[in-house]
Amino acid sequence: MKDIIGGMRFVMPALATPLNKDGSFDPEGMKSLVRYVLSNGMRSLFVLGYAGECLAFSREERRKIIATAREAAGDDVMIMAGVMDDSTRLIQTHINDAYESGADVALTTPTDFVHCTDDELMDLFRTLNDTTKLPIAIYNCPENQHYLTPKMINDLSKLDNIVALKETSNVDKIQTMMLGVEKNDSFIMVSGEEFVYYPAMALGVEGFIMGGPGNILPRLSIQILNDYRAGNADKAREGYFRMVAFLKELYFTLPYPTMMPQVKAVLELWGICGRYMASPTRSVSDEHMKAIKEMLSRHGIEA
């Protein structure tokens, strides 16, 4: 049995989902991406998160994406799979599919389309805890209309199958969550926000799930963490500022409202997989591919 908590005390890439130009899943691109991040030091994988366009795929496509990642990674690599959807029943179905397709952990946000009370959200996660075939990570995601408070997370962390919280938020929310959730050897909180990577380390966060950096800056992401843990805070901070300077330009100076078109563009420039996004999200244009290539050169970022 894999050490789930131990496996999350590191950096985990929230993988892009490689697609063909027609929007269909690209298995060879996924295998290439998995090999790339693992060869650059990553120890575990997260597929079908928001960075992986989870909600764009059918049930069968989700199964194939997880199974392809498992095939490429081998049996020893821990794989977390996103199982987000808009009802308890649908999330349960995705958990079962993830289990059968080779995942080790399931991650889900609360449901999102219909507003739920806190009691309804607690019922959701208690039901998942009681019926799941996989350990469950809860995702406090800024794109979701619901937010599980520290008290709610503290109560849920005591359940047998709730093992983690992915908190993608600012420093204030991270520290408030850490103050409000009792320490528990069978539960871990990880950060999912690259722009508080170094500050989260300083607060004592031990695990990180990285979307953009996990895909295109795996070596740098790991080096920052290793430097900090080795007591070289100045070097870690320098690496963090280098990462942030590049990502801010990549994410926010081109006309794409999410960062994943740009991340996939970098992956295409490096020959790892194509740039294509699930419609209606637009892929990076040829003109902007040139701009991104220039950014990479100017910042000294290489595959």
C-alpha positions as CSV (number, residue, x, y, z in Angstrom):
1,M,0.0,0.0,0.0
2,K,1.3,3.5,-0.9
3,D,2.0,6.1,1.8
4,I,-0.5,8.7,0.7
5,I,0.3,11.3,3.3
6,G,4.0,10.8,2.9
7,G,3.6,11.0,-0.9
8,M,1.9,14.4,-0.6
9,R,4.7,15.9,1.5
10,F,6.5,17.1,-1.7
11,V,5.5,18.8,-4.9
12,M,2.9,17.2,-7.2
13,P,2.2,18.4,-10.7
14,A,-1.4,19.1,-11.6
15,L,-1.0,17.8,-15.2
16,A,-2.4,19.3,-18.3
17,T,-4.5,16.9,-20.4
18,P,-2.9,16.8,-23.9
19,L,-5.5,17.0,-26.7
20,N,-5.4,16.6,-30.4
21,K,-6.5,19.5,-32.6
22,D,-10.0,18.1,-32.9
23,G,-10.3,18.1,-29.1
24,S,-10.0,14.4,-28.6
25,F,-7.7,13.0,-25.9
26,D,-4.0,12.5,-27.0
27,P,-2.7,9.4,-25.2
28,E,0.8,9.7,-26.6
29,G,1.0,13.3,-25.5
30,M,-0.1,12.3,-22.0
31,K,2.6,9.6,-21.9
32,S,5.2,12.1,-23.0
33,L,4.1,14.6,-20.4
34,V,4.2,12.0,-17.6
35,R,7.7,10.9,-18.6
36,Y,8.8,14.5,-18.7
37,V,7.7,15.4,-15.2
38,L,8.9,12.2,-13.7
39,S,12.3,12.4,-15.3
40,N,12.6,15.9,-13.9
41,G,12.1,14.7,-10.3
42,M,8.4,14.6,-9.7
43,R,7.3,11.6,-7.5
44,S,3.5,11.6,-7.9
45,L,0.9,12.9,-10.3
46,F,-2.4,14.7,-10.2
47,V,-4.6,14.2,-13.3
48,L,-8.0,15.7,-14.1
49,G,-7.8,18.8,-11.9
50,Y,-8.9,22.2,-13.2
51,A,-5.5,22.5,-14.9
52,G,-6.4,19.2,-16.6
53,E,-9.8,20.5,-17.8
54,C,-11.6,17.8,-15.8
55,L,-15.1,19.0,-16.5
56,A,-14.6,19.0,-20.2
57,F,-14.5,15.2,-20.4
58,S,-17.0,12.4,-20.5
59,R,-17.0,9.5,-18.1
60,E,-15.2,7.2,-20.5
61,E,-12.6,9.9,-21.4
62,R,-11.8,10.4,-17.8
63,R,-11.3,6.7,-17.3
64,K,-8.9,6.6,-20.3
65,I,-7.0,9.7,-19.1
66,I,-6.3,8.1,-15.7
67,A,-5.5,4.7,-17.2
68,T,-3.0,6.3,-19.7
69,A,-1.3,8.1,-16.9
70,R,-1.0,4.9,-14.9
71,E,0.4,3.0,-17.9
72,A,3.1,5.7,-18.4
73,A,3.9,6.1,-14.7
74,G,4.1,2.5,-13.8
75,D,2.7,0.9,-10.6
76,D,4.9,2.7,-8.0
77,V,4.0,6.3,-8.7
78,M,1.1,7.7,-6.6
79,I,-1.7,9.1,-8.8
80,M,-4.4,11.4,-7.6
81,A,-7.4,11.8,-9.9
82,G,-9.9,14.7,-9.9
83,V,-13.5,13.4,-9.7
84,M,-15.4,16.7,-9.6
85,D,-19.1,16.9,-10.7
86,D,-22.4,18.3,-9.6
87,S,-24.1,15.6,-7.5
88,T,-23.1,13.1,-4.8
89,R,-24.0,10.2,-7.2
90,L,-21.9,11.5,-10.1
91,I,-18.9,12.0,-7.8
92,Q,-19.3,8.5,-6.4
93,T,-19.4,7.1,-10.0
94,H,-16.2,9.0,-10.9
95,I,-14.5,7.7,-7.7
96,N,-15.3,4.1,-8.6
97,D,-14.1,4.7,-12.2
98,A,-10.8,6.3,-10.9
99,Y,-10.2,3.3,-8.6
100,E,-10.8,0.9,-11.5
101,S,-8.5,2.9,-13.8
102,G,-5.5,2.9,-11.4
103,A,-5.8,6.0,-9.2
104,D,-4.6,5.9,-5.6
105,V,-6.5,9.0,-4.3
106,A,-9.6,10.9,-5.4
107,L,-9.8,14.7,-5.2
108,T,-13.0,16.7,-5.4
109,T,-14.4,20.2,-4.8
110,P,-17.9,20.6,-3.4
111,T,-20.6,20.5,-6.1
112,D,-21.0,23.9,-7.7
113,F,-24.0,24.5,-10.0
114,V,-26.6,24.8,-7.2
115,H,-25.8,26.6,-4.0
116,C,-25.6,24.3,-1.0
117,T,-25.8,25.0,2.7
118,D,-22.9,24.1,5.0
119,D,-24.9,21.1,6.3
120,E,-25.5,19.9,2.7
121,L,-21.7,20.1,2.0
122,M,-21.0,18.2,5.2
123,D,-23.5,15.5,4.1
124,L,-21.7,15.3,0.7
125,F,-18.3,14.6,2.2
126,R,-19.6,12.3,4.9
127,T,-21.4,10.2,2.3
128,L,-18.3,10.1,0.1
129,N,-16.3,9.0,3.1
130,D,-18.7,6.2,3.9
131,T,-18.9,4.9,0.3
132,T,-15.6,5.5,-1.3
133,K,-13.1,3.0,-2.7
134,L,-10.3,5.6,-2.5
135,P,-8.9,8.0,0.1
136,I,-10.4,11.5,-0.6
137,A,-8.8,14.9,-0.8
138,I,-11.1,17.9,-0.5
139,Y,-10.4,20.9,-2.8
140,N,-11.1,24.4,-1.7
141,C,-11.0,25.9,-5.2
142,P,-11.4,29.6,-5.9
143,E,-13.4,28.9,-9.1
144,N,-16.0,27.0,-7.0
145,Q,-18.8,29.0,-5.3
146,H,-18.5,27.0,-2.0
147,Y,-15.8,27.2,0.6
148,L,-15.3,24.8,3.4
149,T,-14.4,26.6,6.6
150,P,-11.7,25.6,9.0
151,K,-14.3,24.2,11.4
152,M,-15.9,22.1,8.6
153,I,-12.4,20.8,7.5
154,N,-11.5,20.1,11.1
155,D,-14.6,17.9,11.5
156,L,-14.1,16.1,8.2
157,S,-10.4,15.5,8.8
158,K,-11.3,13.1,11.6
159,L,-13.2,10.8,9.2
160,D,-11.3,7.6,8.1
161,N,-11.2,8.3,4.4
162,I,-10.8,12.1,4.3
163,V,-7.0,12.4,4.1
164,A,-6.2,15.8,2.6
165,L,-7.2,19.4,1.8
166,K,-6.0,21.2,-1.2
167,E,-6.2,24.9,-0.2
168,T,-5.8,27.1,-3.3
169,S,-5.9,30.6,-1.7
170,N,-4.0,33.5,-0.2
171,V,-1.7,33.5,2.8
172,D,-4.4,34.7,5.1
173,K,-6.7,31.9,4.3
174,I,-3.9,29.3,4.5
175,Q,-2.8,30.5,8.0
176,T,-6.4,30.7,9.2
177,M,-7.0,27.1,8.0
178,M,-3.8,25.9,9.7
179,L,-4.8,27.6,13.0
180,G,-8.3,26.1,12.8
181,V,-7.5,22.5,11.9
182,E,-6.1,20.2,14.6
183,K,-2.9,18.4,13.7
184,N,-3.6,14.8,12.6
185,D,-1.0,12.3,11.4
186,S,-3.6,10.9,8.9
187,F,-4.5,14.2,7.3
188,I,-2.5,16.8,5.4
189,M,-3.2,20.3,4.0
190,V,-1.4,21.1,0.8
191,S,-1.2,24.4,-1.1
192,G,-2.3,24.8,-4.7
193,E,-1.3,28.4,-5.4
194,E,2.0,28.9,-7.0
195,F,2.1,32.6,-6.2
196,V,2.3,31.8,-2.4
197,Y,4.7,28.9,-2.8
198,Y,7.5,30.3,-0.7
199,P,5.2,32.1,1.9
200,A,3.3,28.8,2.3
201,M,6.6,27.0,3.1
202,A,7.4,29.6,5.7
203,L,4.0,29.0,7.3
204,G,4.8,25.3,7.6
205,V,2.8,23.9,4.6
206,E,4.5,20.6,3.7
207,G,2.9,19.6,0.4
208,F,2.1,21.5,-2.8
209,I,0.1,20.8,-6.0
210,M,1.3,22.9,-8.8
211,G,-0.5,23.6,-12.1
212,G,1.6,25.7,-14.3
213,P,5.0,25.2,-12.6
214,G,4.3,21.4,-12.1
215,N,4.0,21.0,-15.9
216,I,6.7,23.4,-17.2
217,L,9.0,24.2,-14.3
218,P,9.3,20.8,-12.4
219,R,13.0,21.1,-11.7
220,L,12.8,24.6,-10.5
221,S,9.7,23.9,-8.3
222,I,11.5,21.0,-6.6
223,Q,14.8,22.9,-6.2
224,I,13.0,25.7,-4.4
225,L,11.5,23.3,-1.9
226,N,14.7,21.3,-1.5
227,D,16.7,24.5,-0.9
228,Y,14.2,25.7,1.7
229,R,14.2,22.3,3.5
230,A,18.0,22.3,3.5
231,G,18.0,25.6,5.4
232,N,19.0,27.8,2.4
233,A,16.1,30.2,2.6
234,D,17.8,32.9,0.6
235,K,18.4,30.6,-2.3
236,A,14.9,29.3,-2.1
237,R,13.5,32.8,-2.2
238,E,15.6,33.7,-5.2
239,G,14.3,30.7,-7.1
240,Y,10.8,31.6,-6.1
241,F,11.1,35.1,-7.3
242,R,12.5,33.9,-10.6
243,M,9.6,31.5,-11.0
244,V,7.0,34.2,-10.1
245,A,8.6,36.8,-12.5
246,F,8.3,34.4,-15.4
247,L,4.8,33.1,-14.5
248,K,3.3,36.5,-14.1
249,E,4.4,37.5,-17.6
250,L,3.3,34.2,-19.1
251,Y,-0.1,34.2,-17.4
252,F,-1.1,37.9,-17.5
253,T,0.3,39.6,-20.5
254,L,-1.5,37.6,-23.2
255,P,-5.3,37.7,-23.9
256,Y,-6.2,34.3,-22.3
257,P,-8.2,34.3,-19.1
258,T,-6.7,31.1,-17.7
259,M,-3.1,30.1,-17.6
260,M,-3.5,26.6,-19.2
261,P,-3.4,27.7,-22.9
262,Q,0.0,29.3,-22.2
263,V,1.2,26.3,-20.3
264,K,0.2,24.0,-23.1
265,A,1.9,26.4,-25.6
266,V,5.2,25.9,-23.7
267,L,4.8,22.2,-23.8
268,E,4.3,22.3,-27.5
269,L,7.3,24.5,-28.0
270,W,9.3,21.9,-26.1
271,G,7.9,19.0,-28.2
272,I,6.1,17.3,-25.3
273,C,2.5,17.6,-26.4
274,G,0.2,19.9,-28.4
275,R,-1.1,23.3,-27.3
276,Y,-4.8,22.4,-27.9
277,M,-7.5,23.2,-25.4
278,A,-11.0,21.8,-25.0
279,S,-13.5,24.0,-26.9
280,P,-14.7,26.7,-26.3
281,T,-11.4,27.7,-24.6
282,R,-9.1,29.0,-27.3
283,S,-5.6,27.6,-27.8
284,V,-2.7,30.0,-28.1
285,S,-2.4,31.6,-31.6
286,D,0.7,31.3,-33.8
287,E,1.5,34.9,-33.1
288,H,1.4,34.4,-29.4
289,M,3.5,31.3,-29.7
290,K,6.3,33.5,-30.9
291,A,5.8,35.8,-28.0
292,I,6.0,32.9,-25.5
293,K,9.1,31.6,-27.2
294,E,10.7,35.0,-26.7
295,M,9.6,35.0,-23.0
296,L,11.2,31.6,-22.4
297,S,14.5,32.8,-24.0
298,R,14.5,36.1,-22.0
299,H,13.9,34.4,-18.7
300,G,16.3,31.6,-19.4
301,I,13.7,28.9,-19.1
302,E,14.5,25.6,-20.8
303,A,12.9,22.2,-20.9
